[in-house]
Amino acid sequence: MGSLRHRLLLTAIALPLLAGCGGGRLTVHLPHSSTTVARGTTLAQLDVHAPAGNLLAVDGAVLHEGAYPGYVLLNGKIAAGSTKLHGGDTVGVVRGKDHTERTVRIVTRVPGGEYADPQFFLIHTPGRQVEIRGAVSRKLVSVTFQPAGKATRERAVALTFDDGPSPQYTPRILDTLKRLHVKATFFVIGYLADEYRSIVRREKRLGMTVGNHSYNHPLVPAFDQLPAKLLDDQIALGAASLGHAGVMPTLFRPPEGSFSSSVVKAAQARGERVVLWSVDPRDWAGIGTAEIVRNVLSAVRPGSIVILHDGGGDRSATLNALPAIIKGIRRRGLRLEAVGS
């Protein structure tokens, strides 16, 4: 009987020592498995690491990897690395959180005036420009203009041309503008800029303003109804095509003038102002030279922005109408100038 009591006592003493795998080892549960460790092992010696979080730019790009450390849990609680492990302990990890860089606000006074966005006329309003940028990356988040004074309409008219470049008509339109000493604005389609890069370079060389008119001028659905990603891609790819020709666009004209607050914000995010128009002579409708001239001159006023076309079809009537349009505007005592960037 005494021998049985002795054996039971030894068993009672041995059972705790045999927890886990028995002997001098313990079973510990890790995030995706279990392992055995020597008795007396500490949490730090287990060599379990939590993934760190990143510092992100305002557009989501990674600025600094592993900037924000995670932490290891022991049985659901934070514990010191020197804590000794026990059989059946559960070790978990919490990933460090990603943090987006803070933003900075940059205010610039514009005493000479600023254009509206979207812009329909050559009208300046004094005020201040407010930029929001990433504090580390300096990437642009938004640009807004806060008016602080009376708007002034310029005694000028801007001729703008859409849908080029056209190898047939754009060079001849440039010849006419050069001969008559006129600076105009060309809103260029990206894939055509890729194909006729030398024409875009000539526009720039002659002092014309070159703006972005999307990559491939989508019509269905209307531009302002495109999904946000596709809309942004159209603006970005159009700008990239112009960049290959040496132009960094600051103006954007959406196809068919289809705009909304989302279009304006998407263009602003890339440093481009939306420019529309106040005079449309409908040269795209296949009307004759005389009608184009009449439609322009009957509508222009100080500050007018006129939309014409150098691409997208037969533009011979537009080309032939240019001299009479330019002379008629000047007879009214109005300057002809490109849209300011």
CORVENNOR-V185339 format. One record per backbone hydrogen bond with DSSP energy under -1.0 kcal/mol. NH is the residue of the N-H (numbers start at 1). CO is the residue of the C=O. Records with the same first field share a line. If there is no record, write none. Layout:
BEGIN
NH: CO, CO
END
This chain:
BEGIN
5: 1
6: 2
7: 3
8: 4
9: 5
10: 6
11: 7
12: 8
13: 9
14: 10
15: 11
18: 14
19: 16
22: 19
25: 22
26: 37
28: 35
29: 89
30: 33
35: 28
37: 26
39: 24
41: 38
43: 83
44: 81
47: 44
53: 68
55: 64
56: 99
57: 61
60: 57
63: 55
64: 55
68: 53
71: 94
73: 92
74: 77
75: 90
77: 74
83: 80
85: 41
88: 27
89: 86
91: 29
92: 73
94: 71
96: 51
99: 54
101: 56
104: 133
106: 131
108: 129
110: 127
113: 110
114: 125
119: 274
122: 303
123: 121
124: 152
125: 114
127: 110
128: 146
129: 108
130: 144
131: 106
132: 142
133: 104
134: 139
135: 102
138: 134
141: 132
142: 132
144: 130
146: 128
148: 126
152: 124
154: 122
156: 154
157: 335
158: 304
160: 306
161: 185
162: 308
170: 166
173: 169
174: 170
175: 171
176: 172
177: 173
178: 174
179: 175
180: 176
181: 178
182: 177
185: 159
186: 209
187: 161
188: 211
189: 164
190: 214
191: 215
193: 189
194: 190
195: 191
196: 192
200: 196
201: 197
202: 198
203: 199
204: 200
205: 201
206: 202
207: 204
208: 203
209: 184
211: 186
212: 251
213: 188
225: 222
226: 223
231: 227
232: 228
233: 229
234: 230
235: 231
236: 232
237: 233
238: 234
239: 235
240: 236
241: 237
242: 238
243: 239
244: 240
245: 242
246: 243
247: 242
252: 273
253: 212
257: 254
258: 255
264: 260
265: 261
266: 262
267: 263
268: 264
269: 265
270: 267
271: 268
272: 267
273: 250
275: 252
276: 119
278: 305
279: 305
285: 282
286: 283
292: 288
293: 289
294: 290
295: 291
296: 292
297: 293
298: 294
299: 296
300: 296
303: 156
304: 301
306: 158
307: 279
308: 160
310: 162
311: 162
319: 315
320: 316
321: 317
322: 318
325: 321
326: 322
327: 323
328: 324
329: 325
330: 326
331: 327
333: 330
334: 329
335: 155
337: 157
END
